[in-house]
């Protein structure tokens, strides 16, 4: 993928720390469709990518939760699998296994799709805008594909005793190659913890392992329950890339079964493809993210563009406009959305605003947005 899971995580943490509200409706702006596709460095048509998927027992499709293009690909891939003769089970990271009865009623049509979000308590349990995921539910409904909640209980149900009923039999720890990345993620979470406290590193790793093991174990049970039908798992990129997360557990829990991972790439050129997960089938979607700061940013091939700006938002008040090209964030060139991690952390630690150099047409502009970290707000000298 164009951005590693660590950089994507840091950016997500940054925009949440700056007031991200994922359940808000998306800012307007044209959403690009997925494609082209690559496997082992070679370009593929969508139909060829589907043929690769048909040959596997488990297909893991990674996503950035806020990227509509990623979700459009997931829905398209399900459509094409069915047209090619497959009838997969659809496993969802976004839904806890304790909500399976609700998912069954959605699958049968007893619960209308317009009511699915409230029935699943989506805003509390997952939080990201349900409209981003609706195409997936529509595809599953249209093709009569079973939906399975893979995760541990989420939201309020985590606080009661039902969580104890939905845990894996044995927790499978991460492979050693993943440990360094998990340590980086832990440091990012710890820095942005608003209450000044954070569980230890070992506990953080255990929680990640618990969720990956739970999702893999539930996927195996789903394949067995539905008479060995293939299982398509939809999950965040951090659970899919490099085969470290769910795939690592699947190969232990269901040995001998074939597993394909499919990952989004934000780099459309050959150089970008060499830097990402070379064992995955790749689909190109521009990196796109929206925060309560009020703008949608899109990153493609080392360029960062402002796609849309919410009226009367922090971004609008700072002077951002759709079409702006972000050249620098802080003192670093903006070669991708990941730069917001390093410069956001740097600005927050210094108690400063996040500064941007922007190209609008042929004119350069210097803009600045205050950051809110926990209960503290940073402002620049000009605020």
C-alpha positions in Angstrom: 0.0 0.0 0.0 1.1 3.5 -0.6 0.9 4.4 3.1 2.0 1.9 5.7 -0.5 1.0 8.4 1.6 2.9 10.9 1.5 6.1 8.9 -2.2 5.6 8.2 -2.8 5.0 11.9 -0.8 8.1 12.9 -2.9 10.2 10.4 -6.1 8.8 11.8 -5.0 9.5 15.3 -4.0 13.0 14.3 -7.3 14.0 12.8 -9.2 12.5 15.7 -7.0 14.4 18.1 -7.8 17.5 16.1 -11.5 16.9 16.6 -12.3 14.1 14.1 -16.0 13.0 14.1 -16.2 10.0 11.8 -20.0 9.7 12.0 -20.6 13.1 10.3 -21.8 13.1 6.7 -19.0 13.4 4.1 -18.1 16.7 2.5 -19.2 16.9 -1.1 -16.6 16.1 -3.7 -16.4 13.6 -6.6 -15.2 10.2 -5.4 -12.9 8.4 -7.8 -13.5 4.8 -8.7 -11.1 2.0 -8.0 -8.5 0.7 -10.4 -6.1 -0.1 -12.0 -5.2 -3.4 -10.4 -1.8 -5.2 -9.9 -0.6 -8.6 -8.9 3.1 -9.4 -8.5 3.8 -6.1 -10.2 1.7 -6.9 -13.3 -1.4 -4.9 -14.3 -4.7 -6.7 -14.3 -8.2 -6.0 -15.4 -10.9 -6.2 -12.7 -12.1 -9.5 -14.3 -8.6 -10.9 -14.0 -8.3 -9.8 -10.4 -11.6 -11.6 -9.7 -10.2 -14.8 -11.3 -7.3 -14.7 -8.8 -9.8 -14.3 -6.0 -11.8 -17.3 -7.1 -8.9 -19.6 -6.6 -8.7 -19.0 -2.8 -10.6 -20.1 0.3 -10.2 -16.8 2.1 -9.9 -13.4 0.5 -8.9 -10.6 2.9 -9.7 -7.1 1.5 -8.0 -4.2 3.4 -9.5 -0.8 3.6 -9.0 2.7 5.0 -12.2 3.1 6.9 -12.9 6.6 5.7 -12.0 6.0 2.1 -15.2 5.7 -0.1 -13.2 4.4 -3.1 -11.9 1.4 -1.0 -15.5 0.5 -0.1 -16.7 0.9 -3.7 -14.0 -1.7 -4.7 -15.1 -4.1 -2.0 -18.7 -3.9 -3.3 -17.6 -4.3 -6.9 -15.4 -7.3 -6.1 -18.3 -9.0 -4.3 -20.6 -8.3 -7.4 -18.0 -9.8 -9.8 -17.3 -12.8 -7.6 -21.0 -13.7 -7.7 -21.2 -13.1 -11.5 -18.2 -15.5 -11.9 -20.1 -18.2 -10.0 -18.9 -17.8 -6.4 -21.2 -17.4 -3.4 -18.9 -16.2 -0.6 -19.6 -15.5 3.0 -18.9 -11.8 3.9 -17.0 -11.3 7.2 -17.0 -7.9 8.7 -14.5 -6.4 11.1 -17.0 -3.6 11.7 -19.5 -5.8 13.5 -19.0 -7.8 16.7 -19.9 -11.5 16.8 -22.5 -10.6 19.5 -24.5 -8.8 16.8 -24.9 -11.9 14.5 -28.6 -12.2 15.1 -29.1 -8.7 13.8 -26.9 -9.3 10.8 -29.0 -12.4 10.0 -32.1 -10.3 10.0 -30.5 -7.8 7.7 -29.4 -10.5 5.4 -32.9 -12.0 5.1 -34.5 -8.6 4.6 -36.4 -8.6 7.9 -34.5 -5.4 8.8 -34.4 -2.9 5.9 -31.1 -1.4 4.9 -32.4 2.0 5.9 -32.7 0.7 9.4 -29.5 -1.4 9.5 -27.3 1.3 11.0 -29.6 1.8 14.0 -30.3 -1.9 14.4 -26.5 -2.6 14.6 -25.9 0.5 16.8 -23.4 1.3 14.2 -22.5 4.8 15.5 -21.7 3.5 18.9 -20.1 0.2 17.9 -18.1 1.3 14.8 -18.5 5.1 14.4 -17.5 5.6 10.8 -20.2 6.8 8.4 -22.5 3.9 7.6 -23.2 5.4 4.1 -19.6 4.4 3.2 -20.4 0.8 3.9 -23.9 0.7 2.5 -22.8 -0.5 -1.0 -21.3 -3.6 0.7 -24.6 -4.4 2.5 -26.5 -3.7 -0.8 -24.3 -6.2 -2.7 -24.7 -8.8 0.0 -28.5 -8.3 0.0 -28.8 -8.4 -3.8 -26.8 -11.7 -4.1 -28.1 -13.3 -0.9 -24.6 -13.5 0.7 -24.4 -14.3 4.4 -23.0 -11.5 6.6 -20.9 -12.5 9.6 -19.7 -10.3 12.4 -16.1 -11.2 13.0 -15.0 -8.9 15.8 -15.2 -9.0 19.6 -18.1 -7.0 21.0 -17.7 -3.3 20.2 -19.2 -0.2 21.8 -21.3 -0.4 24.9 -21.4 -4.2 24.7 -17.7 -4.2 25.6 -18.6 -2.9 29.0 -20.9 -5.7 30.1 -20.3 -9.4 30.6 -21.3 -10.4 27.1 -17.8 -9.7 25.9 -16.6 -12.8 27.8 -18.8 -15.0 25.6 -17.1 -13.9 22.5 -13.3 -14.4 22.9 -11.0 -16.8 21.0 -10.1 -20.1 22.5 -6.4 -19.3 22.3 -4.8 -16.0 21.5 -2.2 -16.3 18.8 0.6 -13.7 19.3 1.9 -11.6 16.3 4.8 -12.8 14.2 8.1 -11.2 15.3 8.2 -9.2 12.0 5.1 -7.2 13.1 6.3 -6.4 16.6 8.3 -3.3 15.7 5.3 -1.8 13.9 3.0 -2.5 16.8 5.4 -0.8 19.1 5.3 2.3 16.9 1.5 2.2 17.0 1.6 1.9 20.8 3.7 5.0 21.0 1.3 7.0 18.8 -1.7 5.9 20.8 0.1 6.7 24.1 1.1 10.2 23.0 -2.5 11.2 22.0 -4.2 9.6 25.0 -6.2 12.6 26.4 -6.4 11.4 30.0 -2.6 11.0 30.4 -2.8 7.3 31.1 -2.3 4.3 28.8 -2.0 0.6 29.2 1.4 -0.9 29.0 3.0 -2.0 25.7 2.5 -5.7 26.4 -1.2 -5.2 27.0 -1.5 -3.2 23.8 0.0 -6.0 21.8 -2.2 -8.5 23.5 -5.3 -6.6 22.5 -4.3 -6.4 18.9 -3.5 -10.1 18.9 -6.9 -10.8 20.6 -8.8 -9.1 17.9 -6.9 -10.6 15.0 -7.3 -14.0 16.5 -11.0 -13.5 17.1 -11.6 -12.4 13.5 -9.6 -15.3 12.1 -11.3 -17.9 14.3 -14.8 -16.6 13.5 -13.9 -16.6 9.8 -12.9 -20.3 10.1 -16.2 -21.1 11.9 -18.1 -19.3 9.1 -16.4 -21.3 6.4 -17.3 -24.5 8.2 -20.8 -23.5 9.0 -21.6 -22.6 5.4 -20.2 -25.9 4.0 -16.8 -24.6 3.0 -18.0 -21.6 1.0 -15.2 -19.1 0.4 -15.0 -16.3 3.0 -14.3 -12.7 2.0 -13.1 -10.7 5.0 -13.4 -6.9 5.0 -11.0 -5.3 7.5 -8.7 -2.3 8.0 -5.4 -2.5 6.2 -3.5 -3.0 9.5 -5.2 -6.4 9.9 -4.4 -7.5 6.4 -1.0 -6.1 5.1 2.0 -8.4 4.9 0.0 -11.3 6.1 0.7 -10.4 9.7 -2.8 -10.0 11.2 -5.8 -12.1 10.3 -3.9 -14.2 7.7 -1.2 -15.2 10.1 -3.9 -16.7 12.4 -5.8 -18.3 9.5 -2.7 -20.2 8.4 -2.4 -21.6 12.0 -6.1 -22.2 12.6 -7.0 -23.6 9.1 -3.8 -25.0 7.7 -3.8 -26.0 4.1 -6.4 -23.4 3.0 -5.4 -20.8 0.5 -5.5 -17.1 1.6 -5.3 -14.1 -0.7 -4.8 -10.6 0.6 -6.0 -7.6 -1.4 -4.7 -4.2 -0.5 -5.3 -0.6 -1.6 -2.4 1.3 -3.0 -2.2 5.1 -3.1 0.7 5.1 -5.6 -0.3 4.4 -9.2 3.3 4.4 -10.6 5.7 1.5 -10.8 8.0 3.0 -8.2 5.2 3.1 -5.7 4.2 -0.5 -6.3 7.7 -1.7 -5.5 7.5 -0.1 -2.0 4.3 -1.8 -0.8 3.1 -5.3 0.1 4.5 -7.3 -2.9 2.6 -10.4 -2.0 -0.8 -8.8 -2.2 -3.2 -8.2 -5.1 -3.4 -4.4 -5.3 -6.1 -2.0 -6.3 -5.4 1.7 -6.8 -7.6 4.2 -4.9 -6.4 7.7 -4.0 -5.8 8.2 -0.3 -8.7 10.3 0.9 -9.5 11.4 4.4 -11.8 13.9 6.1 -11.6 15.4 9.6 -13.6 17.8 11.6 -11.0 20.4 10.7 -13.3 20.5 7.7 -11.4 19.4 4.6 -11.1 16.3 2.5 -7.5 15.5 1.5 -6.6 13.2 -1.3 -3.1 11.8 -1.8 -1.9 10.3 -5.0 1.7 9.6 -6.3 3.3 11.9 -3.7 0.8 14.8 -4.2 -1.7 16.1 -1.6 -4.8 17.9 -2.9 -7.7 19.5 -1.0 -10.8 17.9 -2.5 -13.5 19.7 -0.5 -13.9 22.2 2.4 -16.8 22.2 4.8 -18.2 25.8 5.2 -17.5 27.5 8.4 -15.0 24.9 9.5 -11.5 25.4 10.8 -10.1 24.7 7.4 -12.4 27.2 5.8 -11.6 29.8 8.4 -7.9 29.2 7.8 -8.4 29.9 4.1 -8.3 26.5 2.4 -10.1 26.1 -0.8 -11.0 23.0 -3.0 -8.2 22.4 -5.5 -5.4 23.7 -3.2 -2.2 21.7 -3.6 -0.4 21.3 -0.2 3.3 21.6 -0.8 4.6 21.6 2.8 3.3 20.7 6.3 5.4 22.3 9.0 9.0 22.1 7.7 8.4 18.9 5.6 7.4 18.5 2.0 3.9 17.0 1.6 4.7 13.8 -0.4 1.7 12.0 1.1 -0.9 12.2 3.9 1.6 10.5 6.2 3.6 13.8 6.6 0.7 15.0 8.7 1.8 12.4 11.3 5.3 13.6 11.9 4.5 17.3 11.6 1.3 17.1 13.6 3.2 15.4 16.5 6.0 17.9 16.2 3.6 20.9 16.3 1.5 19.4 19.1 4.6 18.8 21.3 5.8 22.4 20.6 2.3 23.8 21.4 2.0 25.3 18.0 -0.5 25.3 15.2 -0.1 23.1 12.1 1.3 25.3 9.3 0.8 24.6 5.6 2.4 26.0 2.4 -0.3 25.8 -0.3 -0.2 26.3 -4.1 -3.5 27.8 -5.5 -3.2 28.1 -9.2 0.1 29.8 -9.6 0.1 31.6 -6.2 1.6 30.3 -3.0 -0.2 30.8 0.3 0.8 30.2 3.9 -2.1 28.8 6.0 -2.3 27.7 9.6 -4.8 25.5 11.6 -4.8 25.3 15.4 -4.7 21.7 16.8 -6.7 20.3 19.7 -5.0 17.5 21.6 -7.1 16.1 24.4 -8.2 19.2 26.3 -5.4 21.5 25.1 -5.6 23.7 22.0 -2.6 25.0 20.2 -2.6 28.2 18.3 -0.1 29.9 16.1 1.3 33.4 16.7 -1.2 34.9 14.2 -4.3 33.3 15.9 
